Amino acid sequence: MLTRRHILGSALAVPAILRCGIGTAQAATTLKISHQFPSGTIDNGDFRDRLVRTFAAAIAKQSGGDLVAEVYPDSSLIKADAQFSAMRKGTLDLSLYPLPYAGNELPEANIGLMPGLVSTYDQGLRWKNLPIGKALSDILADKGIMLLTWVWQAGGVASRSRPLVVPEDAKGLTVRGGSREMNMMLQTAGARVLSMPSNEIYAAMKSGACDAGITSSTSLISFKLSEVAKHLTSGAGASYWFMLEPLLMSKAVFDKLPKAHQDILVSVGAEMEAFGKAGAQQDDVEVSRVYEKAGAKVSALDAATVGKWRDIARDTAWKDYVAKTPLTANLLKLAMDVPA
């Protein structure tokens, strides 16, 4: 039985090692899970870190200790941008990974943060069992990546000097959007853009290099952007920013495992989807409380405002994405067929 003593909280650069069941350390298959988010415990902290720890505990329990997971938070094993390539090469086993970070390597991946495309959690999670989900999973598999857990997150904006709510507010601001397509929309609205992982937004805002950062509610909390922001635009009620941030696995590593272990990974991965949805939605609510407590002014998005951003995205980012490859054109078409 898995007990609390088997779950070790990790420091910034120290892996959390989970070993349990009847298997020995020598007999166990050890999988490394990397992510860029702050470290916590299985019960406390960033839900994405808790998700991978819960996943690790579950596969250990179900395999009788034959599958052992080591969790490396805070990009302590591999930098955020390099994790996708490492999984493709088989040098990293798993990562909870913002899919659009792979956009330079795999343009199709940018469907995971197409502004205005996904408007609700249920809509995004429907992808898994619809043609868009199969098409995206097949593209990733062809590039050596398994998609184990579908995780979507809504996002908002932390800004230093003035709120960023409607498109007109973007003019003259330097903004981190999170993907090529987000940047295109923001530039059309009059912003300058910066490209960086979400764990670098704090330093950029603190230095003044970045006026506003758009990222998930969870990252708005976990990366403590409330310390450098005077304004929050919440995506709790409506948002044009929904990111696919799944638990991914190296297909080369997966294919070498025995069928019983593969089945456990797939099954537990699917079980984690409810955990991911609940964690993201809880943070959509919590983020406003965190920023209000820090003294920031909180604004909300509504459907009409989201529609304005979507109109810009359709004429810029969507058109650009469709024109890249036949695969991108097909993905966007399939995604547009998914009801909200």
N, C-alpha and C positions, 0 to 999 in steps of 0.2 A: 504494500500500500504506500502511496506517495504521502509523505508527511512534510510538515513545515521545515524540518531540518534538512530535507533534501534540496530545498530551494534556497540558493545563496544569492542575496542581493549583491550587485557588483558595483565597484567604484568606476570612475570614468574610463579607465583603460584596462580594466580587469574583467575577464569574461565571467558570466554567471553560469556555472556548470551544474547541470541537473543529471543526477544518476539515481536510478531507483530500480525496484523490482529484483528479479532473481538473477539477471544477467551479471556477469563480472565486467570490470573495466576492460579487461583484456579481450573479452568476447564481443563487447559492444561496438556498434557502428556509431562513430561520433560525427555529428553534423554541426557545422558552424553557421550561425545565423547572425548576419550583420545588419545594422540599421544606423541612421544618423541622429536618432532622437535621444533625449535625455534618459539616463538610467534611473530605474526605480526598483520596485519589487513586484511580485506577482499580484499584490493587492493594492499597491499605491503607486501613483505617478502617471506619466503619459500613457494613455490607453494603448498606444501602438507598441510600446515596450512591454506592457502587461499582456498584450495579445500574443506576442511571440513567446513570452515566458509560459503562458498558459498552454500554448501549442506545444512547447517543449515538454512540459510536464505531462500532457496528455499522451504524446507519442511514446514517452518513456513508460508510462503506466500500461498502455495498451500493448506494447511490445515486450512487456516483462523485463524491461531494462536493456533490451537488445539494441534499441535506438537511443542514443544519448545526444542531447543538444547543448551546445555552448552558445550563449547569447552575448554578442559584442555590441553594446550601445555606443552612441556618441561618435560614430565613425572611427572607433578605436582600433578596428581591424583593417578596414579599407575605407578610403574617403568616399563620400556619397556618390560623386559622379562616376567613380570607377567600379561600382558594385555590379552594374549590369554586365559590363564586359567580363568581369571576373566570373560571373555565373556562366556566361556563354562558354568560357574557356574551361570551366570545371574547377577553377581554383577557389571559388567560393560556393558554398552549398545552397544557402538560402538568404534572402533579404526581404524585409518589408520595405518596398521601394516605390517612390513616386514615379509612376510610369513615364511621364513626359521628360524626366531627366535623361531618358534613353533616346530622345528625339533626334539628336545629331547622328546617332548610330543607326537608328531605326525610325525613319520619319513617321511610319504608321503609329508609333507609340504616342504621338502627340494627340491622338484622339482622346487620351485620358485626361486632358485639360483643354477642351475646346470651349471657349467662353460662350455661355448661353445655350449649350447643347443639352446638358443634363440640368434639370430644374428641381428634382426631388431625389431622395435616397431610394425610394421604391423604383423609380424609373431607372436609375443606374444599376441597381441590383437585378432588375429584370434582364439586363444584357446577358447574364450568364447562361440562361436557358433559351435565348432567342438567337437567330442567325448572326447578329452582331457579335455575340459572345463566342460562338464557334469560330467565326472568321478571325477575330482577334486572337483567340487562343491558338488557332492553327498558325497564324503568322509568327507568334512568339515561339511556338514549338519548332517551327522551321528554323528559327534563329538560335535554338538551343535553350529555350526557357519554358518552364512549366508554370502555369498560373494555378496556385493552390487555394488562395483565399481572396475573394472579391471584397475590397474595402474601398468605400467612397467617403469623401469628406467634403463638406461645404466649407466655404471660406469667407473671410471678411478682410477689412483693411485697417491696419494700424498706421497712423500718420502723425507727423511731428508738429506741423504748423497750422494746418487747416484740414477739415474733413474732406474725404474723397468719397462722394456718394453718387452724384450724377455725372455723366460724361464731361460736362462743362467744368467740373471741379478739377479735372486732370491737367488742364493747361498750365504749363510751366513747372509742374512737379516732376521730380525724378522718382520713378516707381519701379519696384520689383514686382513682376506679374506672375512668374512661375513657369511660363512656357513661351515658345516662339509665337504661338497664336495669341496668347494674352498680350504679349508685347506689341503685336501688330495692331490690335484693337486699341491699346492705350496710346500708342503713337498717333493713331488717327484722331484720337480725342485731344491730342496736344501735349502729351507727356513725353518726357525723356525716360528711357527704360534702362534697367540694370538686370543682368542675368546672373543668378547665384543660387546655390542651395538655400533652403529656408534656415538652416542653422548658421548662416552668415549674415542674415538680415539685421540682427541686433547690432553687430559691430558697425555695419554700414550706416544704420540710422543714428547710432550714437556719435559717429564721426561727422555726420552731416552729409555724407556722400549719397544717402538715400532719404528722400522725404517721406515715402510711404511704402509699406510692404503689404502685398496681398498674399495671404497664405491661409491654411486651414485654421479653424477655430482652435484646434488642439495646439498647433504650433504658435498661434498668437498667445496662448497661455504658457506653454512649456518653455519657449525661448525667451520668456519674460519681456516681451516687447512693450508691455505696459509701463516699464521703467523708462522708456525713451519716447513714448507716444503720448500726445495730449488728446487724441481723437481716435475713436473706434467706429468703424462701420460694420455692424453685425450682419452676418448672413443667416441668422437663425430662422427668420420668417421667409426669406426669399434670397436667392443668390444666383449670380451669373458665373460663379467660380465653384465648380465641383471637380475635384481631382480623384482619379482612380489611383489608389496607393495600395496595391495588392501584396500579398505574401507570395513571392516568386521563388522558384527553385531551379537550379541547374539541371537541365534535362540529361546531360551526360552523367551526372551523379545519380539522378533518379533511376535512369535506365539500368544502372549496374546493381541496384538493390534487388533483393528477392521480392517476389510478387506480394508476399504477406506484408512486407514493410511498405511497399508502394501503396497497397490498399489502405494501410493505417494513415499514411501521409495525406492521401486524397480525402479520406473520410474525416480526419481531424481538421484538415484545411477547410472543408465545407462547414464543419461545426463552428468554426471561428467567425463566420460571417455575421451571425447574430450579435456576437460580442463586439465586432467592429462597428456595426450600425449603432448599437446602443451607446458605445463609447463616444462616437462622433457626435451623435445627437445630444448627449449630455453636455459635451463641451460647447456646443452651439449656444446652449443656455448659460452655462457657467462663464463664458468669456465676458459677457456684459457685466456680470457681478465683479469679476476680477478688475476690469478696467474702471468701473465706477468707483470701486474701493481705492484705486490708485489716483483718482481725481480726474480721469479722462472723461470727455463728453462722448456719449454714445448715440450714434444715429442708426437708423434701420433702413434696409432696402425694402421696397415693395415691388409688386408685379410690374407696375408701370415703369419704374426705374430700370428693373432688370430687362424689360423689353427694349428700352433705349440702348442699353449696352449690347443686347443681342442684335439689334438692327445694324450696329456698327460692325459687329463680328461677322455677320452674314456677308457683308460687302467686302470684307478684308480677309480675315483669318480663314473663314470657311472656304472662300474661293481659292485662296492660296493652297490650302490643304488638299482640296479636290484635284488641283492641277498637278500635284507632285507625281503620283503614280496611279495606275489602275487600282491598286489595292487601297490607297487612301480614298479614292473616289467611291469605291464600294463600301468601305467602312462608314464613311459619313452618311451615305444613303441609307444603310442599314440602321445606323443609330437614329436617324431622323424618323424612322418608322416606329420607334419605341414610344408608346404612350406615356405621358407624365403621370 
